[in-house]
Amino acid sequence: MVKHTRTEIRAAIGAAISSIAPEADWERLDEQVDFRRRLEIDSFDFLRILVALNQQLGVEFPEADYGRLVTLAGLVAYIEAAEQ
């Protein structure tokens, strides 16, 4: 598995969010805020974001870990740890 930089991870997250919610200004979000609530992303769209990230970064997201992926900071940290 390729290890991505934090900048690459954030860009992949931004691209995935933008493909689901193009009007969302995800770059201005507080990294500690629940981005799904703030951007009104439902569970189906959340899964689409995870699928896009899996395709872009090669990281698996087991359903048991979804609770750790609610903030941008948590999502970035999860991906960084998965690439170790």
Backbone as a printed PyTorch tensor [residue, N CA C, xyz], in Angstrom:
tensor([[[  0.8440,  -1.1860,   0.0000],
         [  0.0000,   0.0000,   0.0000],
         [  0.8850,   1.2430,   0.0000]],

        [[  0.5080,   2.1880,  -0.8030],
         [  1.2330,   3.4530,  -0.8930],
         [  0.8750,   4.3250,   0.3000]],

        [[  1.8840,   4.9330,   0.9010],
         [  1.6340,   5.8650,   2.0060],
         [  1.4630,   7.2580,   1.4160]],

        [[  0.3330,   7.8790,   1.7210],
         [  0.0110,   9.2010,   1.1970],
         [  0.3320,  10.2750,   2.2310]],

        [[  0.6430,  11.4590,   1.7490],
         [  0.8660,  12.5770,   2.6620],
         [ -0.4840,  13.0650,   3.1870]],

        [[ -0.4370,  13.8180,   4.2570],
         [ -1.6530,  14.4070,   4.8210],
         [ -2.3510,  15.2870,   3.7780]],

        [[ -1.5730,  16.0160,   2.9890],
         [ -2.1390,  16.8670,   1.9380],
         [ -2.8650,  16.0240,   0.8910]],

        [[ -2.2770,  14.9120,   0.4990],
         [ -2.9120,  14.0210,  -0.4740],
         [ -4.1870,  13.4050,   0.0890]],

        [[ -4.1540,  13.0410,   1.3580],
         [ -5.3280,  12.4580,   2.0100],
         [ -6.4530,  13.4820,   2.0620]],

        [[ -6.1280,  14.6970,   2.4830],
         [ -7.1570,  15.7540,   2.5420],
         [ -7.7110,  16.0610,   1.1550]],

        [[ -6.8600,  16.0590,   0.1440],
         [ -7.3240,  16.3070,  -1.2240],
         [ -8.2670,  15.1950,  -1.6820]],

        [[ -7.9500,  13.9560,  -1.3400],
         [ -8.8160,  12.8220,  -1.7030],
         [-10.1560,  12.9230,  -0.9860]],

        [[-10.1290,  13.2960,   0.2890],
         [-11.3680,  13.4720,   1.0480],
         [-12.1900,  14.5940,   0.4230]],

        [[-11.5380,  15.6960,   0.1010],
         [-12.2350,  16.8200,  -0.5220],
         [-12.8640,  16.4390,  -1.8470]],

        [[-12.1390,  15.6830,  -2.6510],
         [-12.6720,  15.2540,  -3.9490],
         [-13.8720,  14.3360,  -3.7560]],

        [[-13.7800,  13.4360,  -2.7750],
         [-14.8830,  12.5140,  -2.5170],
         [-16.1150,  13.2680,  -2.0220]],

        [[-15.9170,  14.2010,  -1.1040],
         [-17.0400,  14.9950,  -0.5950],
         [-17.6280,  15.8470,  -1.7160]],

        [[-16.7700,  16.4730,  -2.4970],
         [-17.2390,  17.3380,  -3.5800],
         [-18.0240,  16.5740,  -4.6340]],

        [[-17.6950,  15.3050,  -4.8400],
         [-18.4370,  14.5160,  -5.8220],
         [-19.8510,  14.2010,  -5.3260]],

        [[-20.0280,  14.1640,  -4.0200],
         [-21.3320,  13.8660,  -3.4110],
         [-22.1120,  15.1480,  -3.1390]],

        [[-21.4170,  16.1450,  -2.6210],
         [-22.0490,  17.4180,  -2.2500],
         [-21.2430,  18.5590,  -2.8690]],

        [[-21.4190,  18.7960,  -4.1740],
         [-20.5860,  19.7960,  -4.8650],
         [-20.7080,  21.2090,  -4.3170]],

        [[-21.8180,  21.5170,  -3.6700],
         [-21.9990,  22.8580,  -3.1220],
         [-21.3370,  23.0320,  -1.7590]],

        [[-20.8570,  21.9530,  -1.1740],
         [-20.2790,  21.9920,   0.1700],
         [-18.9210,  22.6730,   0.1640]],

        [[-18.7080,  23.5410,   1.1310],
         [-17.4200,  24.2140,   1.3040],
         [-16.6590,  23.4610,   2.3910]],

        [[-16.2150,  22.2680,   2.0610],
         [-15.6000,  21.3800,   3.0500],
         [-14.2780,  21.9300,   3.5850]],

        [[-13.5800,  22.7550,   2.8190],
         [-12.2890,  23.2870,   3.2670],
         [-12.4310,  24.2380,   4.4480]],

        [[-13.6090,  24.8220,   4.6240],
         [-13.8180,  25.7640,   5.7240],
         [-14.3760,  25.0850,   6.9800]],

        [[-14.6000,  23.7920,   6.9100],
         [-15.1440,  23.0770,   8.0610],
         [-14.1140,  22.9530,   9.1690]],

        [[-14.5750,  23.0800,  10.3830],
         [-13.7440,  22.7690,  11.5390],
         [-13.4500,  21.2720,  11.4750]],

        [[-12.1950,  20.8980,  11.5780],
         [-11.8200,  19.4860,  11.4560],
         [-12.3950,  18.6130,  12.5730]],

        [[-12.8540,  19.2230,  13.6590],
         [-13.3820,  18.4620,  14.7870],
         [-14.9100,  18.3450,  14.7750]],

        [[-15.5480,  18.9310,  13.7780],
         [-17.0130,  18.9250,  13.6820],
         [-17.4620,  17.7190,  12.8660]],

        [[-18.6100,  17.1740,  13.2160],
         [-19.1960,  16.0640,  12.4610],
         [-19.5500,  16.5680,  11.0590]],

        [[-18.7190,  16.2290,  10.0880],
         [-18.9190,  16.7670,   8.7420],
         [-20.1730,  16.2070,   8.0830]],

        [[-20.5990,  15.0180,   8.4790],
         [-21.8190,  14.4450,   7.8900],
         [-23.0300,  15.2840,   8.2750]],

        [[-23.1010,  15.6770,   9.5120],
         [-24.2240,  16.5410,   9.9440],
         [-24.1290,  17.9260,   9.3420]],

        [[-22.9450,  18.5030,   9.4100],
         [-22.7560,  19.8690,   8.9380],
         [-23.0730,  19.9900,   7.4490]],

        [[-22.7030,  18.9710,   6.6720],
         [-22.9330,  19.0120,   5.2220],
         [-24.2080,  18.2680,   4.8100]],

        [[-24.9430,  17.7760,   5.8140],
         [-26.1990,  17.0550,   5.5750],
         [-25.9930,  15.8730,   4.6320]],

        [[-24.9860,  15.0650,   4.9480],
         [-24.6720,  13.8740,   4.1670],
         [-25.3560,  12.6860,   4.8300]],

        [[-26.2230,  12.0160,   4.0830],
         [-26.9310,  10.8670,   4.6440],
         [-26.0340,   9.6260,   4.6150]],

        [[-26.5220,   8.5240,   5.1720],
         [-25.6980,   7.3210,   5.3040],
         [-25.3010,   6.7410,   3.9490]],

        [[-26.1870,   6.8130,   2.9640],
         [-25.8580,   6.2990,   1.6340],
         [-24.7300,   7.1220,   1.0110]],

        [[-24.8210,   8.4410,   1.1110],
         [-23.7670,   9.2930,   0.5670],
         [-22.4580,   9.1340,   1.3350]],

        [[-22.5450,   8.9020,   2.6350],
         [-21.3470,   8.6450,   3.4250],
         [-20.6430,   7.3900,   2.9050]],

        [[-21.4250,   6.3570,   2.6150],
         [-20.8360,   5.1350,   2.0630],
         [-20.2000,   5.3940,   0.7030]],

        [[-20.8230,   6.2350,  -0.0950],
         [-20.2500,   6.5830,  -1.4000],
         [-18.9150,   7.3120,  -1.2290]],

        [[-18.8110,   8.1500,  -0.2140],
         [-17.5440,   8.8310,   0.0760],
         [-16.4760,   7.8080,   0.4480]],

        [[-16.8330,   6.8540,   1.3010],
         [-15.8690,   5.8320,   1.7140],
         [-15.4390,   4.9660,   0.5420]],

        [[-16.3650,   4.6390,  -0.3490],
         [-16.0230,   3.8500,  -1.5390],
         [-15.0460,   4.6400,  -2.4150]],

        [[-15.3170,   5.9220,  -2.5960],
         [-14.4230,   6.7620,  -3.3960],
         [-13.0260,   6.8160,  -2.7710]],

        [[-12.9700,   6.9430,  -1.4530],
         [-11.6710,   6.9780,  -0.7720],
         [-10.9580,   5.6390,  -0.8870]],

        [[-11.7050,   4.5630,  -0.8080],
         [-11.1190,   3.2370,  -0.9930],
         [-10.5070,   3.1230,  -2.3830]],

        [[-11.2130,   3.5940,  -3.3810],
         [-10.7130,   3.5240,  -4.7590],
         [ -9.4960,   4.4190,  -4.9610]],

        [[ -9.4970,   5.5900,  -4.3470],
         [ -8.3910,   6.5380,  -4.5290],
         [ -7.1590,   6.1790,  -3.7030]],

        [[ -7.3930,   5.7180,  -2.4670],
         [ -6.2850,   5.5230,  -1.5400],
         [ -5.9990,   4.0660,  -1.2010]],

        [[ -6.9380,   3.1840,  -1.4970],
         [ -6.7350,   1.7700,  -1.2060],
         [ -6.9650,   1.3850,   0.2470]],

        [[ -7.6450,   2.2250,   1.0080],
         [ -7.8990,   1.9720,   2.4290],
         [ -9.2850,   1.3530,   2.5870]],

        [[ -9.3680,   0.3050,   3.3840],
         [-10.6450,  -0.3370,   3.7050],
         [-11.2500,   0.3460,   4.9280]],

        [[-12.5680,   0.4480,   4.9360],
         [-13.2920,   1.0720,   6.0470],
         [-14.3500,   0.1080,   6.5590]],

        [[-13.9930,  -0.7640,   7.5140],
         [-14.9830,  -1.6930,   8.0590],
         [-16.1120,  -0.9360,   8.7660]],

        [[-17.3080,  -1.4680,   8.6570],
         [-18.4740,  -0.8180,   9.2590],
         [-18.2860,  -0.5660,  10.7500]],

        [[-17.5730,  -1.4400,  11.4210],
         [-17.3420,  -1.2850,  12.8600],
         [-16.5670,  -0.0130,  13.1880]],

        [[-15.8650,   0.5430,  12.2180],
         [-15.0550,   1.7430,  12.4370],
         [-15.7370,   3.0370,  12.0090]],

        [[-16.9380,   2.9810,  11.4980],
         [-17.6120,   4.1780,  10.9890],
         [-17.7190,   5.2780,  12.0340]],

        [[-17.8710,   4.9290,  13.2960],
         [-17.9710,   5.9120,  14.3680],
         [-16.7100,   6.7460,  14.5300]],

        [[-15.5850,   6.2470,  14.0460],
         [-14.3150,   6.9720,  14.1370],
         [-14.1110,   7.9200,  12.9620]],

        [[-15.0460,   7.9080,  12.0130],
         [-14.8700,   8.6350,  10.7640],
         [-15.8140,   9.8180,  10.6240]],

        [[-16.2990,  10.3610,  11.7160],
         [-17.3160,  11.4160,  11.6500],
         [-16.7450,  12.8170,  11.4750]],

        [[-15.4840,  13.0160,  11.8240],
         [-14.8600,  14.3240,  11.6480],
         [-13.7760,  14.2160,  10.5790]],

        [[-13.4160,  15.3340,   9.9950],
         [-12.3270,  15.3160,   9.0170],
         [-11.0180,  14.8860,   9.6810]],

        [[-10.7700,  15.3680,  10.8900],
         [ -9.5510,  14.9920,  11.6120],
         [ -9.5280,  13.4850,  11.8730]],

        [[-10.6670,  12.9390,  12.2780],
         [-10.7510,  11.5070,  12.5370],
         [-10.5490,  10.6820,  11.2810]],

        [[-11.1070,  11.1440,  10.1830],
         [-10.9730,  10.4410,   8.9150],
         [ -9.5220,  10.4660,   8.4320]],

        [[ -8.8810,  11.6200,   8.5260],
         [ -7.4700,  11.7250,   8.1320],
         [ -6.6120,  10.8200,   9.0140]],

        [[ -6.8160,  10.8640,  10.3290],
         [ -6.0360,  10.0420,  11.2550],
         [ -6.2380,   8.5600,  10.9780]],

        [[ -7.4740,   8.1760,  10.6950],
         [ -7.7810,   6.7740,  10.4100],
         [ -7.0220,   6.3130,   9.1650]],

        [[ -7.0380,   7.1140,   8.1290],
         [ -6.3610,   6.7560,   6.8870],
         [ -4.8530,   6.6890,   7.1070]],

        [[ -4.3150,   7.6600,   7.8330],
         [ -2.8700,   7.6410,   8.1190],
         [ -2.4910,   6.3740,   8.8770]],

        [[ -3.2770,   5.9890,   9.8670],
         [ -2.9810,   4.7880,  10.6540],
         [ -3.1260,   3.5260,   9.8050]],

        [[ -4.1110,   3.5080,   8.9150],
         [ -4.3220,   2.3310,   8.0670],
         [ -3.1840,   2.1380,   7.0770]],

        [[ -2.5020,   3.2130,   6.7300],
         [ -1.4040,   3.1240,   5.7670],
         [ -0.0570,   2.8000,   6.4240]],

        [[ -0.0230,   2.6910,   7.7330],
         [  1.2300,   2.3690,   8.4300],
         [  1.6800,   0.9700,   8.1380]]])
